[in-house]
Amino acid sequence: MQLASIIINLLFSMAAFLVVITVHEYSHGRAAYMLGDPTAKQQGRLSLNPIKHLDPLGTLMLLITAFYGRGLGWAKPVPINPYRFRNPRRDMVLTSLAGPISNFLMAFVLAKLMYFSMPSIAILFIQYAIQLNIVIGIFNLIPIPPLDGSKIIPALLPDSMQQSWFRFEQYGMAILLVLVFLLPGMLSSLIFTPAGYILQLVYAPLPVPSLM
């Protein structure tokens, strides 16, 4: 990969990453706030300021993976207190899903913007943002702590298995790092195979309403 291509890849990955994670984390915080938990708002995380959501390790991971053409990272999780929810089990699931759903919705909206005439550099940024939205949306649905998918699992488990899951959570980051660095092929299959199908749906033309 030429140096110029590497630099462009890093710059566009970082710019898209800032937009994507900001909306992702804001959506978590907004969903929690609407469901009765103001913790994110009280700690200044109900914000569209990307600096408030950056995670050092997640950002470093993005830089490393973007160097190889696969931008993948994560943000600092929004603080959630499930005991303040009106319906803790249900609301924790809804709050966890809010982030990935916002990514898929943003990817769809950005793809439709490409119907309009715009500078080639804007199109390139939008393409990066679409791909990163889909990748981060799928990545966060993997049920490994601290990813969003892991927050859904306890709501599906019987009470007798709750503590076992919470004990497992302490090993989540180690498992995640093993996947990223030692089993990248498995991680790629988990993410980029479904990402290809979602990209096809996102880029599909809007249906033209029939006048008949």
Beta strands, then each sheet from edge to edge (+ up, - down):
end
